[in-house]
Amino acid sequence: MNYTIDAKGKRLGRLASEIAVILQGKKDPNYEHRTAGKDKVIIKNIKLVQISGKKYEEKVYHRHSGPLGHLKTETYKQKFIKNPAWVLEHAVRLMLPKNRLQKPRMKRLVIEK
């Protein structure tokens, strides 16, 4: 089943948790925890998603290139301006179980720009 969700005016975390439940297949009456599920999620108006408090300026994403001292940081504002879809994908990926089913589930997430 295809779920179409309009992100306009929704909070990022609540939207990501709703998507994670759908991608796991928990809304399907034939839910089986060891299968990837069949439901597909289509997100519209990702640029209109909201975030509460001071997170727009203060939330920080880290990544490390390997060698000592090579920690890269970017704020939510920088990431969201560059690629708003990445922010939602990252939030959903962290809410899914970390196992072999994570990649096939993430492939069923479509974010329209």
NORHU-V989824 format. One record per helix or strand of 3 or more residues. SS is the DSSP state (a for helix, b for strand). FROM is the first residue (numbers start at 1). TO is the last residue. Records with the same first field share a line. If there is no record, write none. Layout:
SS->FROM-TO ; FROM-TO
This chain:
b->2-6 ; 40-44 ; 60-64 ; 71-75 ; 109-111
a->12-24 ; 46-48 ; 55-58 ; 76-82 ; 84-95 ; 102-107
